[in-house]
Amino acid sequence: MNVEVIREYCITKPEVTEEFPFDEHTLVFKVAGKMFALCPLERKPPQINLKCDPERAIELREKFDGVITPGYHMSKKHWNTIFIEQLPLAFTQELIDHSFNLVVAKLPLKVRKIVLK
């Protein structure tokens, strides 16, 4: 699995945009202007930072030690770094969905209705 496969999956989600707000090497995916995924394009091995429920984040880090770690340069409580080559695509997509849904759940109701239409 590579970053392009992850990118293709992320942009299929409703109201998602992609941009490079930090530098030309860090691709950020946002829903309604809020970040849910961050992908450093030049980092080896390939990885993605995803938002995660704090309790689930701890469980995932314990279960997938070294493959899912506290978010690199992110809030360690709310973000995980996922080494995407070491996990099945379906599971990585599930983690992306979880991140997306967490962000959508915090959007104002009016915006959430547009995203979830």
Secondary structure by P-SEA (a helix, b strand, c coil): ccaaaaaaaaaaccbbbbbccccccbbbbbccccccbbbccccccbbbbbbccaaaaaaaaaaaccccccccccccccbbbbccccccaaaaaaaaaaaaaaaaaaccaaaaaaaac
